[in-house]
Amino acid sequence: MEQPAPGRLPEGLRVYAIGDVHGCAGRLLALHAAIAEDWEARPAARCALVHLGDYVDRGPDSAAVIEALCGPGPLPRAERIDLLGNHEAMMMAALKDGPGSVAEDLWLWNAGDATLASYGPKDGPLPAGHPALPARHRAFLDGLRLSWTAGDYLFVHAGIDPRKPLAAQRAQDLLWIREPFLSWPRPLPAVVVHGHTPCRAPELRPNRIGIDTGAVAGGPLTCLVLEAARLRFLSA
């Protein structure tokens, strides 16, 4: 159901923003199909598709999620914005530093073992060390962005530190923050669209919209649809 949004996009632009996937490849493909159907039913002048990060870990099909994101997606003519999540940041650090590193320990402690398993053989033990990612998967991960802006909105994985101007935000803030961002009662420099912190339903506040609805824990995978000064949701 369409409702008023806390911000406004430029005229003619529609944005589809998808929350945390966490290895749920089937849900991502289903949501992509729903987005394609939505676009076919009600096209707009311009379109952007934003994935908010945390594509890997916890769920069973992280490799399949990355493979899907390496493709053209549901709207080949749309602008594609794929953002970095804290789980991709941990994964890349672990792959860079190698087995036995502190970075690997942190990643595995945060459910990186599920991603390793998705790149390993379907039966039998994982090979020693880390698997060699396909070159297109590595290129996808290397190309992830920290943020994107459109109209009154800032799209990031986790949020921002509300005590700092946007130019002073650290990668750590954008990838990991929860408080004081989540409970900040005053206006922010932009309406922040984010994932990272699971909620049972999308959280719509005057200063932020949270759309991690816990797909990997049995909740829906959510897509926020923004257009002009209105919003609605799709899910799978």
Order of alpha helices (4+ residues) and beta strands (2+ residues): beta-beta-alpha-beta-alpha-beta-alpha-alpha-alpha-alpha-beta-beta-alpha-beta-beta-beta-beta-beta
